[in-house]
Amino acid sequence: MDYKETAQSGNSYSHMWDVETTREFEGGFLFDKTTVPSGTLKLPKGVFLKVDHTERKATLVKTAVLAAAITAESTEVRIEKGSMLLATDVIGIGSAAVTVGAIDSSEEDYDSFDIVAESLGTAASGAILQTYDSAGATGKVAVNPDGLNYREIDLDAQPSCSVIYEARGIVVSRLPQAITTAIKTALKFMQFIG
């Protein structure tokens, strides 16, 4: 039997959850690389994934932390670095969502994109935006993940990933993405701490 040693990085060796309590969906999933920015080489351990059991594909469910409050008059959204947002993503909060336009990453402390005033309502700095089903000012629904990426994977020509849907003792501060209340509720077999 041949063994291949793969160098690990990031949170691969940090305790993120109790590995003995994990349960994963059977078989692997082909990860949709079009859901991450061009040039991304690795999919981090612990990111939120939505799975299609028929097509055996997994896509990234994104979150972004607001670096500045959104008011009714805001025409710009400032988010913390590292969100992995793309210019075509739909993200929102509450019952409102917008399509992300061109992302300005020229600032050292945050990334930003333009919105139409009142399209996201109001939200405090530190609030978390999440992937949504479609853009609009009312009645929009958050897209929740089915699980977490079990281990860091290389985004090669056809990256395959394992998705866990149950785990105990997940350390929220060590996850690569911020977690919303909706995501915690959707991942009903996960125990989040911290």
Secondary structure as a PSIPRED ss2 file (coil, helix, strand):
# PSIPRED VFORMAT (PSIPRED V4.0)

   1 M C   1.000  0.000  0.000
   2 D C   1.000  0.000  0.000
   3 Y C   1.000  0.000  0.000
   4 K C   1.000  0.000  0.000
   5 E C   1.000  0.000  0.000
   6 T C   1.000  0.000  0.000
   7 A C   1.000  0.000  0.000
   8 Q C   1.000  0.000  0.000
   9 S C   1.000  0.000  0.000
  10 G C   1.000  0.000  0.000
  11 N C   1.000  0.000  0.000
  12 S C   1.000  0.000  0.000
  13 Y C   1.000  0.000  0.000
  14 S C   1.000  0.000  0.000
  15 H C   1.000  0.000  0.000
  16 M C   1.000  0.000  0.000
  17 W C   1.000  0.000  0.000
  18 D E   0.000  0.000  1.000
  19 V E   0.000  0.000  1.000
  20 E E   0.000  0.000  1.000
  21 T E   0.000  0.000  1.000
  22 T E   0.000  0.000  1.000
  23 R E   0.000  0.000  1.000
  24 E E   0.000  0.000  1.000
  25 F C   1.000  0.000  0.000
  26 E C   1.000  0.000  0.000
  27 G C   1.000  0.000  0.000
  28 G C   1.000  0.000  0.000
  29 F E   0.000  0.000  1.000
  30 L E   0.000  0.000  1.000
  31 F E   0.000  0.000  1.000
  32 D C   1.000  0.000  0.000
  33 K H   0.000  1.000  0.000
  34 T H   0.000  1.000  0.000
  35 T H   0.000  1.000  0.000
  36 V C   1.000  0.000  0.000
  37 P C   1.000  0.000  0.000
  38 S C   1.000  0.000  0.000
  39 G C   1.000  0.000  0.000
  40 T C   1.000  0.000  0.000
  41 L C   1.000  0.000  0.000
  42 K E   0.000  0.000  1.000
  43 L E   0.000  0.000  1.000
  44 P C   1.000  0.000  0.000
  45 K C   1.000  0.000  0.000
  46 G C   1.000  0.000  0.000
  47 V C   1.000  0.000  0.000
  48 F E   0.000  0.000  1.000
  49 L E   0.000  0.000  1.000
  50 K E   0.000  0.000  1.000
  51 V E   0.000  0.000  1.000
  52 D E   0.000  0.000  1.000
  53 H C   1.000  0.000  0.000
  54 T C   1.000  0.000  0.000
  55 E C   1.000  0.000  0.000
  56 R C   1.000  0.000  0.000
  57 K E   0.000  0.000  1.000
  58 A E   0.000  0.000  1.000
  59 T E   0.000  0.000  1.000
  60 L E   0.000  0.000  1.000
  61 V C   1.000  0.000  0.000
  62 K C   1.000  0.000  0.000
  63 T E   0.000  0.000  1.000
  64 A E   0.000  0.000  1.000
  65 V E   0.000  0.000  1.000
  66 L E   0.000  0.000  1.000
  67 A C   1.000  0.000  0.000
  68 A C   1.000  0.000  0.000
  69 A C   1.000  0.000  0.000
  70 I E   0.000  0.000  1.000
  71 T C   1.000  0.000  0.000
  72 A C   1.000  0.000  0.000
  73 E C   1.000  0.000  0.000
  74 S C   1.000  0.000  0.000
  75 T C   1.000  0.000  0.000
  76 E E   0.000  0.000  1.000
  77 V E   0.000  0.000  1.000
  78 R E   0.000  0.000  1.000
  79 I E   0.000  0.000  1.000
  80 E C   1.000  0.000  0.000
  81 K C   1.000  0.000  0.000
  82 G C   1.000  0.000  0.000
  83 S C   1.000  0.000  0.000
  84 M C   1.000  0.000  0.000
  85 L C   1.000  0.000  0.000
  86 L C   1.000  0.000  0.000
  87 A C   1.000  0.000  0.000
  88 T C   1.000  0.000  0.000
  89 D C   1.000  0.000  0.000
  90 V E   0.000  0.000  1.000
  91 I E   0.000  0.000  1.000
  92 G E   0.000  0.000  1.000
  93 I E   0.000  0.000  1.000
  94 G C   1.000  0.000  0.000
  95 S C   1.000  0.000  0.000
  96 A E   0.000  0.000  1.000
  97 A E   0.000  0.000  1.000
  98 V E   0.000  0.000  1.000
  99 T E   0.000  0.000  1.000
 100 V C   1.000  0.000  0.000
 101 G C   1.000  0.000  0.000
 102 A C   1.000  0.000  0.000
 103 I C   1.000  0.000  0.000
 104 D E   0.000  0.000  1.000
 105 S C   1.000  0.000  0.000
 106 S C   1.000  0.000  0.000
 107 E C   1.000  0.000  0.000
 108 E C   1.000  0.000  0.000
 109 D C   1.000  0.000  0.000
 110 Y C   1.000  0.000  0.000
 111 D E   0.000  0.000  1.000
 112 S E   0.000  0.000  1.000
 113 F E   0.000  0.000  1.000
 114 D E   0.000  0.000  1.000
 115 I C   1.000  0.000  0.000
 116 V C   1.000  0.000  0.000
 117 A C   1.000  0.000  0.000
 118 E C   1.000  0.000  0.000
 119 S C   1.000  0.000  0.000
 120 L C   1.000  0.000  0.000
 121 G C   1.000  0.000  0.000
 122 T C   1.000  0.000  0.000
 123 A E   0.000  0.000  1.000
 124 A C   1.000  0.000  0.000
 125 S C   1.000  0.000  0.000
 126 G C   1.000  0.000  0.000
 127 A C   1.000  0.000  0.000
 128 I E   0.000  0.000  1.000
 129 L E   0.000  0.000  1.000
 130 Q E   0.000  0.000  1.000
 131 T E   0.000  0.000  1.000
 132 Y E   0.000  0.000  1.000
 133 D C   1.000  0.000  0.000
 134 S C   1.000  0.000  0.000
 135 A C   1.000  0.000  0.000
 136 G E   0.000  0.000  1.000
 137 A C   1.000  0.000  0.000
 138 T C   1.000  0.000  0.000
 139 G C   1.000  0.000  0.000
 140 K C   1.000  0.000  0.000
 141 V C   1.000  0.000  0.000
 142 A E   0.000  0.000  1.000
 143 V C   1.000  0.000  0.000
 144 N C   1.000  0.000  0.000
 145 P C   1.000  0.000  0.000
 146 D C   1.000  0.000  0.000
 147 G E   0.000  0.000  1.000
 148 L E   0.000  0.000  1.000
 149 N E   0.000  0.000  1.000
 150 Y C   1.000  0.000  0.000
 151 R C   1.000  0.000  0.000
 152 E C   1.000  0.000  0.000
 153 I E   0.000  0.000  1.000
 154 D E   0.000  0.000  1.000
 155 L C   1.000  0.000  0.000
 156 D C   1.000  0.000  0.000
 157 A C   1.000  0.000  0.000
 158 Q C   1.000  0.000  0.000
 159 P C   1.000  0.000  0.000
 160 S E   0.000  0.000  1.000
 161 C E   0.000  0.000  1.000
 162 S C   1.000  0.000  0.000
 163 V E   0.000  0.000  1.000
 164 I E   0.000  0.000  1.000
 165 Y E   0.000  0.000  1.000
 166 E E   0.000  0.000  1.000
 167 A E   0.000  0.000  1.000
 168 R E   0.000  0.000  1.000
 169 G E   0.000  0.000  1.000
 170 I E   0.000  0.000  1.000
 171 V E   0.000  0.000  1.000
 172 V H   0.000  1.000  0.000
 173 S H   0.000  1.000  0.000
 174 R H   0.000  1.000  0.000
 175 L C   1.000  0.000  0.000
 176 P C   1.000  0.000  0.000
 177 Q C   1.000  0.000  0.000
 178 A C   1.000  0.000  0.000
 179 I C   1.000  0.000  0.000
 180 T C   1.000  0.000  0.000
 181 T H   0.000  1.000  0.000
 182 A H   0.000  1.000  0.000
 183 I H   0.000  1.000  0.000
 184 K H   0.000  1.000  0.000
 185 T H   0.000  1.000  0.000
 186 A H   0.000  1.000  0.000
 187 L C   1.000  0.000  0.000
 188 K C   1.000  0.000  0.000
 189 F C   1.000  0.000  0.000
 190 M E   0.000  0.000  1.000
 191 Q E   0.000  0.000  1.000
 192 F E   0.000  0.000  1.000
 193 I E   0.000  0.000  1.000
 194 G C   1.000  0.000  0.000
